[in-house]
C-alpha cells in the first residue's frame, strides 16, 4: 500500500488516524483518484462510523464533513440505518462497548477487532429522538474538549516559535548585530543576548554560548516495565513511546519531565506536566550539567529529529549512545532563565486545558451508561411536525 501514496490526492485513513470521537490528521496519507476508484469497498463518506481493527482496536469516530471523499485500510466501516444515529453509535462503541471489543479481540501476534466481532455487538437502543438528544449532550462536552485541544495547539506553536527565534535562528543576536532593537523583547531581556557571533563546529554561534554533546548535558534514563493489567488507576500519567498510555497510582519520576520514545516510536518527544511513570519503551531526561531548563531541552530535543537515529531494523529503536553524540548549543544562564519565565505560563495554561479536558472526558464516559439505563434523562426537542 505504501507504494500507492502520493503527496496530494484522496485522503487515506489508517488506524493511527482514528482516535476516540475524532480524526487525527497527523501523518495523513493520500492516494490517487485512480487507485481510489479501484478499491471501492473501503471508500468513506461523511457520516460513516469507523472502528479501528488493529493498533488501538475499538477506537471509533464519525467520518467528518471535511472528508467529503476518502478511503481507508484496517478499519471496520459502519453505515447506520434509519433507527440508529451515527454519533450515538460512536459514543456507545467508545464507552459501553469497550468490554465487548476486548472480549472479541482475535490474533496471537497482533490482536485485532474484525467485522464479524462488530456484527455481534448488541446495542441498548433508545428511540431515535432520544439517541440524538444523548449525542447532543455528549457532543457539547466534546466540543469543549476539541476547543481546548486547538487552544493548546496554538499555545504550543507560540512556545516553539519563541524557541526557534532565540535558539535556532538567533533573531535577537542578529538584530543587535544589525543595530536594531530585537522585536518583541523589552530592553532588559534584549540586553541578555550578545551582540556578535563566534565560529564553532556548528557554524556561527552567539558569542559566549557553548557547544556541547547531548551526553554532556543530559542523561537518557530507562523507563521501567508496567503492564496494563498491573496499573492501579490513580493520578500519575503513564507514558509509552508515543505519549500517554494510561494512569497509575505511583510515580516513577517526579515531574515535570520529558519522555522520549525508545522502542516502537523512537525519537518521539513528549512533555509530562506532573509526576509520571515512563514504561520500558521509553527514556526520560535528566539534566546533568549546569543547564537545568527542561523547557529548553524539550524543544532542543524535538529539533534534533531523534527518530532518524533509529538503530534496529526489525523493531525501530533509539540508540542513546548515538543521541549522546549529537551537538547542542547551550545559551547563557540569564537567557535560559528569561526563556523559562516566558514559557512557564504557556505550559501552565496548556496543563489547565488538559486537566479540564480529562475531567470532561470522564464526565462524558460516565454519562452514557446512565443515560442508556434511564438513570438520567435528557430533554427532547419538540417535534417539528
N, C-alpha and C positions, 0 to 999 in steps of 0.2 A: 504493500500500500504506500509506503514512503516514497517509492519511485513516481507515484502519481501526484505528489504535492506540487503546487505551483505558488508563485509569490502572490498572485491575486486571482480570484475566481469565486467559486461557490464555497461558502463556509462548510467546513467538515468537522463535526463534533466528535471528540473521543471521550473516553471515560473521565480523563483528567479535567475536561471542560465542564462536567456536570457536577455541581455541588448541591446539597440540600436546598431546594427552592430557588436556585439561581444558576445562571450560566457564567462560568469563569472564562473570560476572553484571553487569558494568558496562554501563549503558545497555541492559539487557534490556527488550524491548518486550512488550506484551500485546495480545491480540485478544479479541473477544467469542466466547463459545461458539457463537453462530450462524455467525459467519464461519469459525470453526474447522471447523464441520461442512460448510461449502461447499467447502473446499479439502482434501479427504481425501487426495489423492496426496502431500501434503507433511507429513502427520501423523507425529509421532515417538512412539516408546515406549521405555522404558528398555531398554538393551541394543543399540539400533541403533547402527551406526557411521556417523558423518557426516564428510564430507570437504569442505573449503571449495573453492568454484569460483573466486571472484574475490577480489581484495584480497590475500590470502595463500594462494594456491592450494596445495592439498595438506595443509594443516594438518588434523589428524584426531584425533578422540576418540570415546569411547563415551558415549552418552547416559546420564547417571546416574539412579539411582532417584528422586532428588528431582524429576525432571521426569517425573512419572507420566503426564501428558498434555500434549503440546506440539505446536507446529507450527514451520515454518521456511521460509526462502527462501534461494536462492543456495547450497544445499548438496546434495552427492550423498549419498543415503541408501543404506546397505548393510545388508541383513539376512542374517546368516550362516546357512549350512546346518549340518547336524549334524556335518560334518567340519572346520568352521572355528571356532575360538574368537575371539570378537569383540575381546577385549583384545589377543590376539596380532596380529590384523589391524591394529589401531590402531598398535601398535608398529612393525609392518612398514611401513606406509604412511609414517609419520613419519621413518623412518630409511632402510632399504634401498631403498624405492621412491621416494626423493626424485629420483633421476635420471630415473625413468620419468615422474614428474609434470612435471619441467622439459622433457623432450623432447616431451611431448604437450600443451603449452600452445597454445591457439589464440586468434586475435583480434589485430588490428593495433593498435587503440586501447587496449583493456584486455584483457590476456591472461587466459584462464580455463581451468580444467580441467573438462571436461564428463563426462557419464555414459558416453559412448562410449569416452573415453580410460580411464576407470576400469575398464570391462569388459575392456580389453585387458591389464590388469595381470596378470603371471604371478607366482605365488607358489611359493617353495620350501617345500613344506608338510610338516612333520614329522607324526607321528601325533598325534591329538588330545590324548592324555595328556601328550605332550612339549610341545605348544603351551601347555597350561595351566601346566605347570611353568615354562616360559620366561617366560610372562606374570606368574607369581607372583614370580619372582626380580626381574624388572624393576619390577614393581609395588611391591616393598619399597623400591626406590630412589625411586620416585615418591612414595611415602607420606612419606618424609623430606623430599623437595623441597616437598611440599604443606604439611607441618608448618612448615618454615622460612618459607614464604610467609605462613602465618597468623600466625606469631610476628612477622614484620616488619610485618604489617598492624596488630597490636596496638601494637608499638613506635611506628609512625608515628602512630597515633591518640593515643598518650601525648604525643608531641612536639608535635603540632598543638594538642592541648588546652592544653598549657602556653603556647604562643604566644598562643592566643586569650585565655587568662586574663590574661596580663600585658599584651598589646599591643592587644587589641581590646576586651575587657570591663573592663580596668584594675582587676581584682579587688583586688590588693594596695593600690592607692591608695584605693579605695572603703572597704576595711576600715579603713585608718588614719584616713580622714576620719570614720568612724563610731566611732572609738575602740576598734576591735577589732584583735587580732593577725591578720595575714594568714595564711590557712590554708596549711599545708604549707611555710612558709618559716621558716628559722632566723632569729634576731634580726639577724645580720649582713646577710643578704640583704634582710630586710624594711626595714632602715634605708636601703637604697639607693633606695627608692621615695619620691617626695614625698608629702606629706600633703594636698595640695589640688589643685584643677584651675584652669586658666585658659581663658578663652574665645578660640577661634580660628575661622578659616574652616571648620574641620571640626567645630566644636562644642567641647564641653569636652574638654580635653587635659591630662594630668598636668603640673603646674607645672614649667617649666624644660625640658620636651621641645620639640622643634622640629617645625614643619610645613614640608616641602619638596616640590617636584615630583620625580617619579622621575628626570627628566632631570638634576637637580642632584646626584643621589647614585649613579646607575649609568649605564653605557653598555651598550646592547644591540648587541653586535658581531656582524657577519655570519659565519655558518659558511661553509665552502668546499666546492665540489663534490668528491665522491669516489664514483664509480660502483662498484657492487658488484663488477664484474669487475676493477677496479683495486685492490681491497683485498688486502693481503698479511696473511694471518692472523697475529695477534700478540696481545699483552696489552692493547691500547688499545681501549676500547669506542667504537664509532661510534654517534652519536646522530642520529636523524631527528626530524621534528616530533612524533612520538608516543612517543618514547623510544628505547631501544637497537634498532639495526638490523643490527649485525654487529660485527666485530673487525678491527683493523688493526695494523700493526707500528710506526706512527709516530703521535705525538700532534700535535694542532694546539694544544691548550691544556693547561697544567699544572693538575691537579686538586688538591683537589675543585673542583666548579663547578656552575653552574646553566645548563640548556639550556631554551630556550623555543621552542615551535613557531611558525614564521613563515608557512609555506605548507602547505596541506593540512589540518593540525590546528592552527590558530592558537591561541596562548594556553596550550597545554599546558605545564606547568612540571615539569621533570624534574631530579632531583639526580644528579650524576655523582660517584661516590665517589673515583675516581682520575683519572689523566691521561685525556683524552678527545679525540675528533675529532667536532665538530658539523658536519654537512653543510650544504649551502646552502639547505635548507628550514627552517633554524633561526637563532635568535640565541643567543649566550651572554652571560652577565652579567659585567661588570667594574665593581666599585665604584670610584667616582671622588671620593668625599667622605671626610669623617672617619669615617663609619660603614663598617667593613670586614667586618662579620659576614655571611658568606654564609648561615649558618643563618637569620639574621633575614630576609634578603632572599628566601630560598627560600619561607618561609611568607608573608611580606608579599606577594610577587607572586602566590602562589596565592590569597590572599584578594581580590586585585584583579579576579578573573574576567576576565582579559585576552581570553578568547575572544569576549566581547561587543564588542570593539573591531575585529573583523574588518572589513576595508575593501573587499575586492574581492567582487563578486557572482558572477563566473564561477568563479574559483578563490579560495576563502577565504584571506585573508591578514591578518597583524597589521601595522598601520602603527605603526612605532616612535615616530613623532612624536606620534601620539595617546596612546601609552603614556607618553611622557615628560611629558605634561601632567597625568597623574594625581597627586593629592596623597598624600603618605605621612608619617605621624608617625614621627619619629626619636627614640628614647629616649636617655637619658644614656649615656655610655660605660660607667660602672660597671654599669649594669643590663644592657647588652648583653654585657659580659664575664661576668656571672653567668649569663645565658641560655646563652651558648656553653658554659660549663662544665657545664651540666646536659644540653644537647643532644648534645655531642660523644660521650659514652659510648653514648648510644642509637644514634647513627648508626654508631658503630664496631661495635656488635652487629649492626645491620642489614647492614652490609657483610660481616661474617664469615659471616652466614647466606647471603647472596647468593653469595659465593665458594664456600661448601660446596655449595650447590645447583648451581652451574655445574659443579663437579667431578663431582658425582653424575650430572648430565645427560650429560656427556661419557662417563662410565663406562657409563651405560645405552645410549647410542647406539653405543658401541664393542662392547658385549657381544653385541647381537643378531646381527650378521653372523657372529660367531664361533660362536654357539650354532647358527645355521642351517647352517653348514658343518661342524658336529661337531668343530670345533677345540676347543671347550669343550662339556662336557655338564652337564646338571643332574640331580640325583637325582629319580626319580619316586616319588610316594607309592604305597604298596602298594594294590592294588585292594581295594575293599570287598566284592567278590564272592567 
